[in-house]
Amino acid sequence: MFRVHFECADLARTTIAQEPDPLWEVLLGLHVLQTDDEPETFGTWRERARARLSEPEQELLALAPPVGYSPDFLTPLAAGQGLEAGLAAVAATPPGQLRSELGRLSDSVRLPAWTRRLAAGENGVMTRLVHGLRSFHRTKIAPQMPMITPAVETTVAKHNDTVANDGFESLIPQLHPALRWEAPVLSVDLPHIDRDLHLNGRGLRLVPSFFCWKYPMMLLDPALPPVLVYPVRPAGRPEAVVRHADRDRAVADLLGKTRARVLKSISSGACSTSELAARAGISLASASEHARILHNTGLVTTHRIGSSVRHMLNPIGADVLSGARS
């Protein structure tokens, strides 16, 4: 049992993330990839993802065993501001945290030799790790976001209304059966865990996740900003998730592979042109040109804010990616 102790200030500072956290989706996607659970929801996605793992993506599996501990540095708080902010935070992980968390992981699994260089803070190894995280998100997570995002938005809107109208206590049964509220303690029924976490006025960040399965997730280190990740499932038939690979090919045939990748990159959340270039793995000039064409054809909305711009998927672009017909 994981017992989370609240004070009055913690209730006031508890927040609900309005969209999935990209690095939590990566970590939990890596977990799902290594199991055979929930085949109706993940089976075909898992089969295709396993067949198309690049070498840097394969290396991530060593850091993310499907059961037990995964290092907290893989899911920094900054990822709530977007994928690139999260990756920058991963790259800036203090050496002491790397050594401590990789040492804890090595107590339960056998780690490959390259992780010793990561624990020593070698820049080249960290760069490769960040590349693997970015690639896994771009190729395995982002293509699912046009389906995942509306489901999360609908669920979170319901949760927001519950808190506003009925209070935090009424929200807990909606999140997951493993959660129980007995003021001032939130109990999370997790197997083989017996711990207490005192929030001490920091509040709790609640994060919806599609790739979270079986149980809610929490960080192990009590000194880190407290977070609880809980599962959200899209309405309708779960196999719709895996059909996006076929839809992706159709969109690429229509727009071209690079422009389709740019559109899918924008679908994972509003972004600047530089963030878009990083997500899509293309140059800044190319990202700007593709975003301009997508805006001119009505698939993307671009707003200028001061000297920068923000690109957002609009309903027509979402319909193109999902195959919906208005």
C-alpha positions in Angstrom: 0.0 0.0 0.0 1.3 3.4 -1.0 -0.1 6.0 1.5 0.0 9.7 0.4 -0.5 12.0 3.4 -2.2 15.4 2.7 -2.3 18.6 4.6 -4.8 21.4 3.9 -2.3 23.2 1.6 -1.9 20.0 -0.4 -5.5 19.9 -1.4 -5.3 23.4 -2.7 -2.2 22.7 -4.7 -3.3 19.4 -6.2 -3.8 19.7 -10.0 -5.0 17.6 -12.9 -2.8 17.7 -16.0 -4.9 18.5 -19.0 -3.1 16.2 -21.4 -0.8 13.2 -21.2 2.8 13.7 -20.2 5.0 12.7 -23.2 7.8 11.0 -21.2 5.4 9.1 -19.0 3.7 7.8 -22.1 7.2 6.8 -23.4 8.1 5.0 -20.2 4.7 3.3 -19.8 4.7 2.4 -23.5 8.1 0.7 -23.0 6.5 -1.2 -20.1 3.6 -2.3 -22.3 5.9 -3.4 -25.1 7.5 -6.0 -22.8 4.3 -7.7 -21.6 1.4 -9.6 -23.2 -1.3 -8.0 -21.1 -4.4 -6.3 -22.4 -4.1 -7.8 -25.9 -7.4 -6.3 -27.0 -6.0 -2.8 -26.4 -2.3 -3.1 -27.0 -1.8 -6.3 -28.9 -1.4 -5.1 -32.5 0.4 -1.9 -31.4 2.8 -4.0 -29.5 3.4 -6.4 -32.4 4.2 -3.6 -34.8 6.2 -1.6 -32.3 8.4 -4.6 -31.5 9.1 -5.2 -35.2 10.2 -1.6 -35.8 12.4 -0.8 -32.8 15.6 1.1 -33.7 18.8 0.2 -31.8 18.6 3.3 -29.5 14.9 2.5 -28.8 15.8 -1.1 -28.0 18.4 0.1 -25.5 15.6 1.9 -23.6 14.1 -1.4 -22.6 17.0 -2.0 -20.2 16.0 1.0 -18.2 12.3 0.3 -18.2 11.5 -3.3 -16.9 7.8 -3.9 -17.1 7.5 -4.8 -13.4 9.2 -3.1 -10.5 11.4 0.0 -10.5 12.2 2.3 -13.4 14.5 5.3 -12.8 12.6 8.5 -11.9 14.9 10.7 -14.1 13.2 9.3 -17.2 10.0 11.2 -16.3 11.0 14.7 -15.1 8.4 17.3 -14.1 9.5 19.5 -17.0 7.9 17.0 -19.5 4.6 18.5 -18.5 5.6 21.5 -20.6 6.3 19.4 -23.7 8.5 16.7 -25.0 11.6 18.9 -25.7 11.4 20.5 -22.3 11.3 17.0 -20.8 14.2 15.7 -22.8 16.3 18.8 -21.9 15.6 17.9 -18.2 16.6 14.3 -18.7 19.9 15.5 -20.3 20.5 17.8 -17.4 20.0 15.0 -14.7 22.5 15.6 -11.9 25.3 12.9 -11.9 24.4 12.0 -8.3 20.8 11.2 -9.3 22.0 9.1 -12.2 24.3 7.1 -10.1 21.7 6.6 -7.3 18.8 5.6 -9.5 20.8 3.3 -11.9 22.4 1.7 -8.8 18.9 1.0 -7.4 17.8 -0.4 -10.8 20.8 -2.7 -10.9 19.7 -4.2 -7.6 16.7 -5.8 -9.4 17.9 -6.3 -13.0 21.1 -7.0 -14.9 22.1 -3.8 -16.7 24.2 -3.6 -19.9 27.7 -2.2 -19.8 26.7 1.1 -21.4 24.6 2.1 -18.4 27.9 2.4 -16.3 29.0 5.1 -18.7 25.5 6.7 -18.3 25.9 6.6 -14.5 29.2 8.3 -14.9 27.6 11.1 -16.8 29.2 10.6 -20.2 27.7 13.1 -22.7 27.7 10.8 -25.6 25.8 8.1 -23.8 23.2 10.6 -22.5 22.8 12.1 -26.0 22.1 8.6 -27.4 19.6 8.0 -24.6 17.8 11.3 -25.3 17.8 10.4 -29.0 16.2 7.0 -28.2 13.5 8.7 -26.1 12.7 11.2 -28.8 12.6 8.5 -31.5 10.3 6.2 -29.5 7.9 9.1 -28.9 7.9 10.1 -32.5 7.5 6.6 -34.0 5.5 4.8 -31.3 3.6 7.3 -29.2 2.8 10.4 -31.4 1.0 8.4 -34.1 -1.6 7.4 -31.5 -2.2 10.9 -30.1 -5.1 11.9 -32.5 -7.1 9.1 -30.9 -5.7 9.4 -27.4 -6.0 13.2 -27.0 -9.8 13.5 -27.5 -10.4 10.7 -25.0 -8.1 12.3 -22.4 -9.7 15.8 -23.0 -13.2 14.3 -22.4 -12.1 12.5 -19.3 -10.2 15.4 -17.8 -13.1 17.8 -18.4 -15.3 15.4 -16.4 -12.7 15.3 -13.6 -12.5 19.1 -13.6 -16.2 19.3 -13.2 -16.2 16.8 -10.4 -13.6 18.7 -8.4 -15.4 22.0 -9.0 -18.8 20.8 -8.1 -18.3 18.0 -5.6 -14.7 18.3 -4.3 -11.5 16.2 -4.4 -13.0 13.4 -2.4 -15.6 12.7 -5.1 -12.9 12.5 -7.8 -10.9 9.6 -6.3 -13.4 6.8 -7.2 -13.4 8.0 -10.8 -9.7 7.7 -11.2 -9.0 4.0 -10.4 -10.4 1.2 -8.2 -7.0 0.9 -6.5 -7.4 4.4 -5.0 -9.1 5.1 -1.7 -9.5 8.4 0.2 -9.8 8.4 4.0 -9.0 12.0 4.9 -6.2 13.1 5.1 -4.7 10.0 3.4 -4.9 8.8 -0.2 -4.2 5.1 -0.3 -2.9 3.5 -3.5 -3.2 -0.3 -3.5 0.0 -1.3 -5.3 1.3 -4.9 -4.9 4.5 -5.5 -2.9 4.7 -1.8 -1.8 4.4 -0.5 1.7 5.4 3.2 1.8 4.3 6.6 3.1 4.7 9.8 1.2 4.1 13.1 3.0 3.3 15.9 0.6 4.2 18.6 3.1 2.3 21.3 1.2 3.7 20.5 -2.2 0.4 19.2 -3.6 0.0 16.3 -6.0 0.0 16.4 -9.8 -2.5 13.9 -11.3 -1.5 12.9 -14.8 -3.9 11.0 -17.2 -2.2 8.3 -19.3 -3.2 5.9 -22.1 -0.3 3.6 -21.7 -0.7 3.3 -18.0 -2.1 -0.2 -17.3 -3.2 -2.2 -14.3 -2.3 0.2 -11.6 -1.6 4.0 -11.1 2.1 4.9 -11.0 4.1 7.1 -8.7 7.7 8.2 -8.4 9.9 6.4 -5.9 12.0 9.4 -4.7 9.9 11.3 -2.1 12.1 14.4 -2.6 10.8 14.8 -6.2 7.7 16.8 -7.0 4.8 14.3 -6.2 2.9 12.8 -9.2 0.3 10.2 -9.6 -0.3 8.8 -13.1 -3.6 7.1 -13.7 -5.1 5.2 -16.7 -7.5 6.7 -19.3 -9.0 4.6 -22.0 -10.6 5.9 -25.2 -14.3 5.3 -25.6 -15.4 2.8 -28.2 -13.6 -0.3 -29.4 -10.0 -0.6 -28.1 -8.7 -2.1 -31.3 -9.1 1.4 -32.9 -5.7 2.2 -31.5 -3.9 -0.2 -33.7 -5.6 0.8 -36.9 -3.8 4.1 -36.8 -0.8 2.5 -38.5 -2.9 1.8 -41.6 -4.3 5.3 -41.4 -0.8 6.7 -41.1 0.1 5.1 -44.4 -3.0 6.6 -46.1 -2.2 10.1 -44.7 1.4 9.8 -45.9 0.1 8.8 -49.4 -2.0 11.9 -49.4 0.4 14.5 -48.0 3.8 12.9 -48.4 5.8 11.2 -45.7 7.5 14.3 -44.2 4.4 16.5 -44.2 2.3 13.7 -42.7 5.0 13.4 -40.0 4.8 17.1 -39.4 1.0 17.0 -39.0 1.3 14.1 -36.6 3.9 15.9 -34.6 1.7 18.9 -34.2 -1.1 16.6 -33.1 0.8 15.7 -30.0 0.4 19.2 -28.6 0.8 22.9 -29.6 4.4 23.7 -30.3 6.8 26.3 -31.7 8.5 25.9 -35.0 11.8 24.8 -33.3 9.9 22.3 -31.2 8.1 21.0 -34.3 11.5 20.6 -36.1 12.8 18.5 -33.2 9.7 16.4 -32.9 9.6 15.6 -36.6 13.4 15.2 -37.0 13.7 17.8 -39.7 15.4 21.2 -40.2 13.9 24.4 -38.9 13.4 25.8 -42.4 11.7 22.6 -43.5 9.4 22.6 -40.4 8.5 26.2 -41.1 7.6 25.5 -44.7 5.6 22.4 -44.0 3.7 24.2 -41.2 3.0 27.1 -43.5 1.5 24.8 -46.1 -0.6 22.9 -43.5 -1.9 26.2 -42.2 -2.8 27.5 -45.7 -4.7 24.3 -46.5 -6.7 24.5 -43.2 -5.2 21.5 -41.3 -3.2 23.5 -38.8 -3.8 26.8 -37.0 -0.8 29.1 -36.5 -0.8 31.9 -34.0 1.9 34.5 -33.6 2.8 35.4 -30.0 5.4 38.2 -29.9 8.3 37.1 -32.0 7.4 33.4 -31.9 4.6 31.3 -33.4 2.6 28.4 -32.0 1.2 25.6 -34.3 -1.9 23.7 -33.3 -3.9 21.0 -34.9 -7.4 22.1 -35.8 -10.6 19.9 -36.2 -10.0 19.4 -40.0 -6.4 18.3 -39.4 -7.6 15.9 -36.6 -10.2 14.4 -39.0 -7.5 13.8 -41.7 -5.4 12.0 -39.2 -8.2 10.0 -37.6 -10.1 9.2 -40.8 -13.3 10.8 -39.3 -15.9 12.2 -41.7 -17.7 15.4 -40.8 
